[in-house]
Amino acid sequence: CRFCGTGCGIMVAVKDDKIVAVKGDPENPVNRGINCIKGYFNAKIMYGADRLTQPLLRMNDKGEFDKNGKFRPVSWKRAFDEMEKQFKKYYNELGPTGVAVFGSGQYTIQEGYAAVKLVKGGWRSNNIDPNARHCMASAVVGFYQTFGIDEPAGCYDDIEITDTVVTGGANMAEMHPILWSRVSDAKLNSPDKYYIVNLSTYRNRCSNLADMEIIFRPNTDLAILNYIAREIVKRNVVNWDFVKKHTIFATGHADTGYGMRNPNSPHVTEKEKDTVAKQVAKVVTEEEAVALSPIGKWKAGDEMVMKHAKGKAPFWHWEISFEDFKKGLEPYTLDYVAQIAKGDPDEDIETFKRKLVKLADLYCDPNRKIVSFRTMGFNQH
């Protein structure tokens, strides 16, 4: 199934060269014969009324290609001829760096191999990217820098082994229903032992099963995690054997920016200029100043110019001691994190604080086997 990256197996029945039935593959270890609604409706994509069955080309009234024209159906030959014409035009004008392919995270391995071979081997260009650039790519960088490998440390079987599930920016009930069905099954089989925490910026279906729901403000994920790390250090429950064998503490620049487009560029619209200008330089707020205090460079009201935003500078990092790491956690007290992270306006601050303390209690308990699920909410924001 290519709807999401869970990896469910699907079986299809075909009659008269048409799919007539779909069911889960009972031998697939991921979904174990079960499909979610997205999996069951895979075949419907093939026969949807809005499915493209022929190429569409933007044309003017004379039947000529026009980027500002309206889509009109054309033959496959006409479509490929126009693609060839436009490609040669820009390739001859700009060279290999002037062309690119924006592919799909749903490529099969064979399709991805062919695309890379065409672009890099044929066109001599490095400009190829999939839609995963909008989602998983940030996690890839994090995994490489943290674990040295492009994948999470856990596996699906951990769902049945664990006794504590924490979701953060991962609406599993709707986005990855098959995995959530396994979490649900484990919870219902052991309701008193199996504990679920749902961290989200809004109330979603995971909260229906969760023992505790924490609604937080967007972009405060790291503040909550730093509070938990601070509590682990403060309560002296650090697994020193693991830390000494497997952990390196590092830091990097804070002034790395975000998009770093030129606010004076003619391609930036009037509505975008203010946002883009803040990507290049921003005034430090009171809340940000607290978190930045260990660095000692910026105070509230100071202008932070993004000096390390270009080239390889955003990726520069260097090793620090555990004591330096500990100093970086110091601003993330319960009061500070609760103040900046509370996301439900109808929830009082003391209730939110109690939830954060309970979350820290879970992570500080060496007898708890916590599995954390974090997807695009965490990766991107």
N, C-alpha and C positions, 0 to 999 in steps of 0.2 A: 504494500500500500504506500502510495507516494503523497498522501495528504499531509502527513507530518513525519518527523524523523524517528518515531518509536520503533519501527521495524517489524510491523505485523505482517504475517503471511496470509494471503488471500487465495481462495480457490474459486474458479469461475466455471460455469456450465455454458456450453455453446451449442446452439441449435440453428441450423440453416445459416451458418456464418454470422450469428448474432448472439451476444451474451444474454442469457435468459435467467441466470441465477448467480448469486454471489454468497459465499460463506467463508468463515475463518478456517485457516489450516490447523487442524488439531495437532499436527506434528511440529508446528512452529513453537519454540520455547518462549516466545515473547507474549503472544496473545492466546496461545493454547486453545485455538478453535473459536475464539470469540472475536467479533468485529464490533467497532463502535458505529454510530450512524454514518460517519464519514466513510468508513470502510465499506459498509453495505451499499452505499450510493456511488461507489467508484464507477460502476458500469454506466450509471445514468449520465456521466460526463460524455460518454461516447455518443449519446443520442439526444442531447439537449437541443432545444429549438434554437438557442443562441450560439451553438457551436459553429465556428468557421469551417466551411467546407471548400472554400476557394480563396485565393489571395485577394486582398483589397489594396488598392493603390490610390493615393491622393492625387487627383487630377483637376485641371481647369476645364473650362467649357470646350476647349479645343481637343481634349483628350490627351493632353501632355502632362507629364509629372509636374506637380506643383505642391510644395510643402504646405502651402496654405489652402490647398484645394480640399474637396470633399472625397471621402472614401468611395471608390467604385470597384466592383468586381472585375478582375482581369484574369487572363489565362496564366498558367504556371510559367509558360515560356516568356510572356511579357514581364512577369514579376522578376524572374531570374535575369532577364536581359537588363532590366532597369537597375537591379542590385549590382550587376557586373559593371554597368556604366558608371554608377555613382561611386563604387568602390575604387575603380581605376582612376577616376578623376581626383579623389582626395589622396589616394596612395601616391600618385605621381606628383601631386602638389606638396604633400606634407611628409611623405616617407612613412616608414614603419610606425613611428610614434604618433602618427595622425589618424590611425585606425584602431578600433578596439572591438572586442566581443564582450557583451554582458550576458552571461549564460545563466544557468539554473542550478540551484542547489538540489534539484530533483533529477539532475543528470544520472544516468546509469554510469558505472565505471567506464564502460566502453565508449559512451558518448562523450564523457569528460576527457578521456584519453584522445579521442579524435579531434575534439575542439582545441586542446592544448597543442597537439601536433600540427594542426593547420595554422594556428596563430603564431606559435613560436618557431616551428620548423619551416612553415611555408612563407609566412609574412615577415618573419624575423622581428616580431613585435612581442613585448612583454605585457601588452595591454589586454589582459583577459581576466575577468572576474565573474563570479556568480552572484545571485541574489543573496547568498549567505553573507556577503559583505555587510548587509543590513542587519544581520542577526548574529550568527555563530562566530564571525571573524573576531569579535572582541573577546569572546571566550577562548578562542584558539591562542591569542596572544597571552592571555592570563594563564592558561594551562601550560604553555611552553615556559613562561617565566617562572611559574610556581613549581611545576612537576617535571618539566623537561620533556613532556609528551603531549600530543594533541588529543587528549581525551580525559574525561572525568575518572576519578579513582575508583568509583563504585560500579556496581552492576545491578541489574533488575532483581536478582535473587535476594539482594539485601532487603528488599521490601518485606519479605516474609521472615527474615532473620532479625530485623531491628525491632525495637519496642517504642521508638520515638521518630516521628516524621515531622520535619519543619519545611514548609514551603515558603518561598520568598520570591515574588515576581513570577510565580509559576501557577497559573490557574489550571491545574491538572485535570480537574473535573470536566472542563470544557475543551481544553487544548489537547490533552493526552488522556482521553477517557479510559483506554485499556489499562494503562498504568494505575490510574486512579481506582479502577475496579479491583485491582490487586491490593491497593492500600485499603479500600473499603472492606474487602473480604477479610484482611488481617485484623482490621479494627473490630468488625462485627464478631469475629471468632474469639477475640480477647479484649472486650471493651474496657475492662478495668486496668489492664496492663499496657495496652497500646495507646500511646498519647500522640495527638496531632495538633500542631500549631500552624495556623495559616496567617502569614504576613502578606499584606496586600495594600495597595493604595485605594482600593475600593472593595466593597463587599461582593464576593462571588460565591459560586456553588460549593467551593471547597469548605467554606465556613459552615455549611449544613452538617458536615461530619466532624469538623474540628472541635477539639476540647477547648481551644483558646484562639480567639481571633484578634490580631493586632493590625489596626488600620493606621498606616503611617503616611507622612507627607512624601510626595515624589522627591527623589534624589537624597533621601536620608538613610538609605540602606546601609551605607558604610558607617554612618554614625552609630547605628544600632549594633553593627558587628564590632566596631571599636569599643563600644561599651561592654559587650560580652567579653572581649579579649582583656579589657581592663579588669573586669571582675575575676577572670581566671587568674590573672597575675596577683590581684589584691588578696584573693582568698587562698593563694599559695597552693593551687591545684594543678600547676603546670606539670605536664609529663616530661620531666627533665631528661629522662633516658631517651625519649623520642626526639626531643629538641636538640640534644647534643649530637645525636647520630645523623639526623636528617634535615635539620633546619639551618638556613642562612638568612639573616636579617638584612634587608636592603631598603634603600629609599631612593627617591629621584626628585626632579624639580617639580614645584607646584605650579609654576607659571608656564604651562604647556599649551594653554588655549583650548579651543574646541574646533571650530570650522576653519578659522583663520583666512577668511576671504577678505579682500580689500574692500572696505566700506565705500570707497570712491570709485569702484569699478562700475562701468556702464551696465554690467550684467546684474547689478544689485538693484532691486526695485526700491521705491521710496519706503514701502512698508517694511522692507528687510533691513534698511540702513542702521536703525537703532540697535537691532539684535546683532548684526554683523560687527558694528563698532564695539560692542561689549565683548565680542569674541577676541578682539585685538587688545583691548585694555578694559578693565572694569574697576569700579570703586568697591573696596572691601567693606562688607557689611559688619555689623556688630557680631552676628552669629558666626560669620566666617572668620572673624578676627580671633575668636576663642580657639577654634580648631587650628588656626595657623600660628598661634602663639609660640609653640615649641621651635618653630623655624627662626623666629626673631626678626623677620624682615618687614612684615606688614602689620599695621594697626588699623582699627576701624577708621574709615574715611580716606585711607591711603589709596592711591591709584596703583593697581597691579598691572603692569605692562607685560604681555605674554612674550618674554624674551627667548624662551626655549620652546618655540612652537614649530620650527621649521626643520626639515631634513631629519637627521637622526636624533636631534636634541631631546624630543619628547620621550625617547626610549632610553636615554642615559640613566643609569642607576649605579649605585655603589654600595658596598657592604658597610653595615653599621653594627654596633654591639647590641646585645640584648638590653642593656641599660638605656641606650639611645632609643630603641624601639619602645621601651617602657615610658620614656618621657613623652613620646609622641601620642601615647594613649591617655596621658594624664588629663587632658581637657575633657575627655568624654565621660563625665560624671553622670549619674542618674538624672540629676536636675537639668543639666545642660541638654542631654539627649532627649529627655521627655519634652523639654521646651521646644526644640526644633523639629522633632519627629512626629508628635501627635497629629494624626490626620483626620480623626472624626471630631467635628466641632461639637457634637452632642455628648461626647465622652469627657468626663472631668479628668483633670491632670493626675489626680491621685490614683484613679483606676488604671490609667495608662501606665503609671509608674509601677504599680503592682504587677502588671503584665510583663513589663521589661524585667523586673526582678525574677519572676517565675521563669521566664525564658533563660535568664542567666543561670538560675538554679539547675535547669535541665542540662545545660552545657557544662556546668561545673561538677555534675554528678558523675564520677568515674564508672558507676554501674549502669549508666544509660548508654545505649547503643544508638546514637543519633544518625539519621540519614537526612541530609538536606537536599531539597530539590529547588534549583534556581534556574530560570530560563531567561526569556527575553527582557522581562521587566528588570531583572538584575543586570544582565549583560549590557543593556543599552542605556540604562538610566541610573 
